Amino acid sequence: MFNQCFFVVLDEGDLMIDMGFEEDVNKILDAIAVPLKGPSEEEVELQISSMKTESSEKYRTTQLYSATMPLALENIAKK
């Protein structure tokens, strides 16, 4: 289900943790494969422009927005 997901946006991450969604967020992030080697800017632009899903190297772009950074959210951000 998440094999075509390239972008993750977590808005109000601290509130998500406070509301008990930490396990759910971690499951989603774990389901989206990310190679150990990060892509170059050109690789990201090429992937976005072509949106090819048959490539074996898929990269995720993650954006996290939060007013505060509790330890649980910091651990999620490190993923």
N, C-alpha and C positions, 0 to 999 in steps of 0.2 A: 504494500500500500504506500509506503514512503519512498520507494525506489525512484520516484520521479520528483522528489522534493529537493530543491536546491537552496531554499531560503527559509530561515526560521527567525521570527520576530517575537521576542518576549517583551511585552509592555507591562509595566507595573509588576515586575518580577517579585518584588518584596511582598506585595499583596497576594500574589499567587501562592507563595510559600505560606503566608499567614492563614490563607483559606484552606490549606491542606492539599494543594496540588503538586507538591514537590515530587512525589513518586510518579505521578502522571507525566510531568515534564521530563523527568529522567528517562522514563520508558520511551517517550517520543524521540528524545535526543539519541538514545541508544539504538533506536530502529533506523536512524538515518546514518548510513555508513559514511565515514570520513577517513580518507587515507592519512597515514602518519605524516607524509610530506605534503606541505601546503602548496597550492597552485601559484603560479606567477600571475601577475595582473593580466597578461595577454591570454593565458589559459582560461581565466575566469571570464574575460570579455568574450572570448570565442565560444565558451560553453553557453553563456547567456544569450549571445546572438543566434546561435544555432539551435540551442535547447535540445541537443542530441542526447538521448537517454541510452543509446546502445554502447557508449564509451565505457570502458572498464574503470576509468578514473573519474569519479564524480566528487565534486566538492560542495561543501555546504557553506553558505554565508549566513552568519548568525548575528543578529542585532539584539542587544539587551538594554532595556530602559528601566530604570528603577530609581526611586528617590533615596533609598537607603540600600546598604549592601550587607545584610545579615550573613552569617557564616554559611548557612545552607544555600543561599543564592550565590555566594562567592564560589562554592564548590560547583554549582551548575555552570557558572560563567567559565570556569576552567575547562569544562568539557568542550 
